[in-house]
Structures are given as structure tokens and as C-alpha cells.
Amino acid sequence: MIPQEKDCSKAMLSIKDALEAVSGNWKLLILYSLCSGPKRFNELKKEVISITDKTLARELKNLQTDKLIRRQVHDNTSVLIEYEITDHGRSLNKVLYELWSWGLSHRKEVIGR
């Protein structure tokens, strides 16, 4: 149940903050992809179909700023950069599951499959 406060506009600040952190066409899809483990840039690009390099780079930077993912640089013989979800990012697992579940129902309702 959603908590009700007397000052509705003040209560909406939390929702506004949450929407700003995950808004757009790509952030939740990137987070969903990273739930299965760390990935390199090109691995993410393959999984998040139709995203451009420029958009992926921007969204990864935004997700880092919001502390939902971290960028790991491994200095081996060649530099390896991976992105992984943080504990703070994992706190969205319930939200991702609910969106996935609702999306299945919505697809059946609207498209019929």
C-alpha cells in the first residue's frame, strides 16, 4: 500500500527521485541485464537490443552517478572494464520483477499473447 501524507507534493518527491534514477527507455533494461552478473560494454550492447553506443555509454554513466551500478577496471595483460549492479541497484529487484510480471499480463491483455 502506498503511504499517504498530508502534503501530497512533499510525498511525491520520493517518487520523482525514483523516476529520475530509472527513467528512460534503457536504464531498467540495463539493470535487468546486469542482475545475472557483471558484463562488458559489448555484452550489454548485445543484450539491450537497439541501443546505440552513445546512449549506452550515457546511461551507464548516469546509473553510476546514481550508485546503481559500478564500473570495474581489471588491469590484466589488457584493460578489461566490466559493469556490475551494486547492492543499492539490487534493491530494485522487486520493482524489476513486478514490472516484468505486469508486462507479461499487459502483453496478453493488449496483444493477446
VENHUNOR-V261654 format. One record per helix or strand. SS is the DSSP state (H for helix, E for strand). FROM is the first residue (numbers start at 1). TO is the last residue. Records with the same first field share a line. If there is no record, write none. Layout:
# VENHUNOR-V261654
SS: FROM-TO / FROM-TO
This chain:
# VENHUNOR-V261654
H: 8-22 / 27-34 / 41-47 / 53-65 / 87-90 / 93-110
E: 39-39 / 69-75 / 79-85
